[in-house]
Amino acid sequence: MNKNVGYAIALALALAAPFYGYPVFLMKLLCFALFACAFNLLIGFTGLLSFGHAAFFGSAGYVAGNMLKSHGWPFELGLLAGVVAAALIGLVMGALAIRRQGIYFSMITLALAQVVSYFALRAGELTGGEDGLQGVPRGKLLGVVDLANDTVLYYVVLAIAVAGFMLIVRTVHSPFGQVLKAIKENEPRAISLGYDVDRYKLMAFVLSAALAGLAGATKTVVLGFETLTDVHWTMSGLVILMTLVGGMGTLAGPILGAVIIIALENKLGDLGTFIATHTGIEWFNTLGEAVSMVTGLIFIACVLLFRRGIIGEVVARFASKAGSKPA
């Protein structure tokens, strides 16, 4: 019941958000929140650390952008094309990577993601190369609703993010999700019980890739462009940071982590200017250039003080208090 109340409050705040904040920035937050949740499905509930999720996020953006811009596809089919492309890349990468475990799995995903990044750089006719894919149109929803309006598009993006999150919740609490948790906790025991572990891992990998692709394709439509940043390995590191800061293995943790990290990236400079104006300390004007340092300090603080992540620590505290109460 408490979780449902929390979700209801979060949804109410999200519905009211575009009237108090910049819709494009809020849509960017939603896209990265979905991206982090998709990654968390793999690492938090299956125990697979992928360093290649930027490949799905960025490739889906390029495919969706090309379909919308060059081929005039409708909004829905453009997003679907991006999701399918990400799922297919995930199928190939997963089939190769799941044959290994631990750090070897992670390094294979990183290497394969670098191949995708190299292709995006060299295939200038499709991706725009270093200039990126520019001028991606938003189109119309169902051929009727004009998505050029930021507020209208915000609610469409919110519906997409909520649907993706609900799919993840349903997956985690399904029999399939319980098998994934068993694989994470004790893979040899899951094998001894007769489960085809590699098949379950591959299915989780492809599902995570598809959802990451949905986030990437949606982000491209929101911003109207796609760049090499989204397929670079640093994007994979960024989504790992979001998940760890918020709370790996929790449902709401990656959302909070994405909000914190993206808000810092976009608003840290404004905060520094505000502090400098009111304190007279000019150094704060350069705070926007120190985003990497600040996020690094946050990561160190989480590792030292909040090893389960912010949400993970909160859940653990409540659980310990509930367990200490007399019967």
C-alpha positions in Angstrom: 0.0 0.0 0.0 2.8 2.4 0.9 4.5 1.8 -2.5 1.2 2.5 -4.3 0.7 5.7 -2.4 4.3 6.8 -3.3 3.7 6.0 -7.0 0.5 7.9 -6.9 2.2 11.0 -5.4 5.0 10.8 -7.9 2.5 10.5 -10.8 0.6 13.5 -9.5 3.8 15.6 -9.3 4.8 14.5 -12.8 1.4 15.5 -14.1 1.7 19.0 -12.6 5.4 19.4 -13.4 5.1 21.1 -16.9 3.2 24.0 -15.4 6.1 24.8 -13.0 9.1 23.7 -15.0 10.6 23.7 -18.5 8.9 20.9 -20.4 11.9 19.9 -22.6 14.1 19.5 -19.5 11.5 17.5 -17.8 11.1 15.2 -20.8 14.8 14.7 -20.8 14.6 13.6 -17.2 11.9 11.1 -18.0 13.9 9.6 -20.9 17.0 9.1 -18.7 14.8 7.8 -15.9 13.5 5.1 -18.2 17.0 4.4 -19.4 18.2 3.9 -15.9 15.3 1.7 -15.0 16.0 -0.4 -18.1 19.6 -0.8 -17.1 18.6 -1.6 -13.5 16.5 -4.5 -14.8 19.7 -6.1 -16.0 22.1 -5.3 -13.2 19.8 -5.0 -10.2 17.5 -8.0 -10.8 19.6 -10.3 -13.0 23.1 -9.5 -11.8 24.6 -8.7 -15.2 26.8 -5.6 -15.3 26.7 -4.2 -18.9 29.1 -1.5 -20.0 27.4 -1.3 -23.4 24.0 0.1 -22.8 24.9 3.3 -24.6 24.8 1.2 -27.9 21.1 0.6 -27.4 20.3 4.1 -26.2 22.1 5.8 -29.1 21.4 3.4 -32.0 17.7 3.6 -31.3 17.9 7.4 -31.4 19.7 7.3 -34.8 17.2 4.8 -36.3 14.2 6.6 -35.0 15.6 9.9 -36.2 16.3 8.6 -39.7 12.9 7.1 -40.1 11.2 10.3 -39.0 13.4 12.7 -40.9 14.5 10.9 -44.1 11.5 8.5 -44.6 8.7 10.6 -43.2 7.5 7.8 -40.9 4.8 8.6 -38.3 5.8 9.2 -34.7 4.7 5.8 -33.5 6.5 3.8 -36.2 9.6 5.8 -35.8 9.8 4.9 -32.1 9.0 1.3 -32.9 11.8 1.2 -35.4 14.2 2.4 -32.8 13.0 -0.1 -30.2 13.3 -3.0 -32.7 16.8 -1.9 -33.8 17.9 -1.8 -30.1 16.4 -5.2 -29.4 18.1 -6.7 -32.4 21.5 -5.3 -31.4 20.8 -6.5 -27.9 20.0 -10.0 -29.2 23.4 -10.1 -31.0 25.4 -8.6 -28.2 23.6 -10.7 -25.6 24.1 -14.0 -27.5 27.9 -13.3 -27.6 28.3 -11.9 -24.1 26.3 -14.2 -21.9 28.7 -17.0 -22.7 31.0 -15.4 -20.2 30.5 -14.2 -16.6 31.7 -11.4 -14.4 34.2 -8.9 -15.7 34.5 -10.8 -18.9 30.8 -10.3 -19.7 31.2 -6.6 -18.9 34.3 -6.2 -21.2 32.6 -8.0 -24.1 29.6 -5.6 -23.9 32.0 -2.7 -23.8 33.9 -3.9 -26.8 30.8 -4.6 -28.8 29.3 -1.2 -27.9 32.5 0.5 -29.1 31.9 -1.2 -32.5 28.5 0.4 -32.6 30.0 3.8 -31.6 32.7 3.5 -34.4 30.0 2.7 -36.9 28.0 5.7 -35.9 31.1 7.9 -36.3 31.9 6.5 -39.8 28.4 6.2 -41.3 28.1 9.9 -41.8 25.4 9.6 -44.4 23.1 8.0 -41.8 24.2 9.5 -38.6 25.7 12.9 -39.6 29.1 11.8 -38.2 30.6 14.3 -35.7 27.9 16.8 -36.5 25.1 14.4 -35.4 21.7 13.8 -36.9 19.9 17.2 -36.9 16.4 18.4 -37.6 14.4 15.4 -36.5 10.7 16.3 -36.7 8.3 15.4 -33.9 5.4 14.6 -36.2 1.9 13.9 -34.9 0.5 11.4 -32.5 -1.9 9.0 -34.4 -1.7 11.5 -37.3 -3.9 13.9 -35.4 -2.2 15.4 -32.2 0.5 17.9 -33.1 3.6 17.1 -31.0 5.3 20.5 -31.8 3.7 21.8 -28.6 6.1 21.0 -25.7 3.4 20.5 -23.1 1.5 18.0 -25.4 4.7 16.1 -26.1 5.5 16.1 -22.4 2.4 14.1 -21.5 3.1 11.7 -24.4 6.6 11.2 -23.1 5.2 10.8 -19.5 2.8 8.1 -20.8 5.7 6.3 -22.5 7.9 6.4 -19.4 5.1 5.2 -17.1 4.3 2.4 -19.5 7.9 1.3 -19.6 8.2 1.5 -15.8 5.0 -0.6 -15.4 6.4 -3.2 -17.7 9.5 -3.4 -15.6 7.5 -3.7 -12.4 5.3 -6.4 -14.0 8.4 -8.3 -15.2 10.1 -8.1 -11.8 7.1 -9.5 -10.0 6.3 -12.2 -12.6 7.6 -15.8 -12.4 10.1 -14.8 -15.1 11.4 -12.1 -12.8 11.6 -14.5 -9.9 13.9 -16.7 -12.0 16.0 -13.7 -12.8 16.4 -13.0 -9.1 17.3 -16.6 -8.4 20.0 -16.4 -11.1 21.4 -13.3 -9.5 21.4 -14.8 -6.0 22.7 -18.2 -6.9 23.2 -19.2 -10.5 24.5 -22.8 -9.9 21.4 -23.5 -7.8 19.1 -22.1 -10.6 20.9 -24.4 -13.0 20.5 -27.4 -10.7 16.7 -26.7 -10.5 16.5 -27.2 -14.3 16.3 -23.6 -15.5 18.0 -22.7 -18.8 20.0 -19.9 -17.3 21.5 -18.6 -20.6 18.1 -18.3 -22.2 16.7 -16.3 -19.2 19.8 -14.1 -19.3 19.4 -13.4 -23.0 15.7 -12.6 -22.6 16.5 -10.1 -19.8 19.3 -8.6 -21.9 17.1 -8.1 -25.0 14.2 -6.7 -22.9 16.6 -4.3 -21.2 18.0 -3.3 -24.5 14.6 -2.7 -26.0 13.5 -0.4 -23.1 16.8 1.5 -23.3 16.1 1.9 -27.0 12.7 3.3 -26.3 14.3 5.9 -24.0 16.9 6.8 -26.6 14.4 7.1 -29.5 12.0 9.2 -27.3 14.9 11.5 -26.3 15.8 12.1 -30.0 12.2 13.1 -30.8 12.1 15.4 -27.8 15.4 17.2 -28.6 15.2 17.0 -32.4 18.7 15.7 -32.8 21.0 12.7 -32.0 24.7 12.9 -31.4 27.7 10.6 -30.9 27.5 11.4 -27.1 24.6 8.9 -26.8 26.6 6.0 -28.2 29.9 6.8 -26.5 31.1 4.6 -23.6 30.8 7.5 -21.2 27.0 7.3 -21.5 27.1 3.7 -20.3 29.1 4.9 -17.3 26.6 7.7 -16.7 23.6 5.2 -16.5 25.6 3.0 -14.1 26.2 6.1 -11.9 22.5 6.9 -12.0 21.6 3.4 -10.9 24.1 3.2 -8.1 23.3 6.6 -6.7 19.6 6.0 -6.6 19.7 2.4 -5.5 20.5 -0.7 -7.5 17.9 -3.4 -7.3 15.2 -1.1 -6.2 12.4 0.0 -8.6 12.3 3.7 -7.8 16.1 4.1 -7.1 17.2 4.6 -10.8 14.5 7.3 -11.3 15.9 9.3 -8.4 19.4 8.7 -9.5 18.6 9.9 -13.0 16.9 13.1 -11.7 19.9 13.9 -9.5 22.6 13.4 -12.1 20.8 15.0 -15.0 19.7 17.9 -12.9 23.3 18.4 -11.8 24.5 18.3 -15.4 22.0 20.9 -16.5 21.5 23.1 -13.5 24.8 23.1 -11.7 26.0 26.2 -13.6 22.8 28.1 -12.7 23.3 27.2 -9.1 26.9 28.3 -9.1 25.9 31.7 -10.6 23.1 32.1 -8.0 25.6 31.4 -5.1 28.2 33.7 -6.6 25.7 36.5 -7.0 24.5 36.3 -3.3 27.9 35.6 -1.7 30.3 37.5 -3.9 32.6 34.5 -4.3 33.5 34.5 -8.0 34.7 30.9 -7.9 31.2 29.6 -7.9 30.7 31.0 -11.4 32.9 28.2 -12.7 30.9 25.5 -10.9 29.1 24.5 -14.1 32.5 23.4 -15.6 33.1 21.0 -12.7 30.1 18.7 -13.3 32.3 15.6 -13.5 34.0 16.5 -10.3 30.7 17.0 -8.4 29.2 13.8 -9.8 32.4 12.0 -8.9 32.2 13.3 -5.3 28.5 12.2 -5.1 29.5 8.7 -6.3 32.3 8.5 -3.7 29.8 9.7 -1.0 27.3 7.1 -2.0 29.9 4.3 -2.0 31.1 5.4 1.5 27.8 6.4 3.1 25.0 4.9 1.1 26.3 1.7 -0.3 22.8 0.5 -1.2 22.1 3.8 -2.9 19.7 6.5 -1.6 16.5 4.6 -2.0 18.2 1.3 -1.0 19.4 2.8 2.3 15.9 4.3 3.1 14.3 0.9 2.4 16.9 -0.9 4.6 16.3 1.5 7.5 12.6 1.1 7.4 13.0 -2.7 7.2 15.3 -2.8 10.2 13.0 -0.6 12.2 10.0 -2.8 11.4 12.0 -5.9 12.2 13.1 -4.5 15.6 9.5 -3.9 16.8 8.2 -6.3 19.4 5.6 -8.8 18.2 
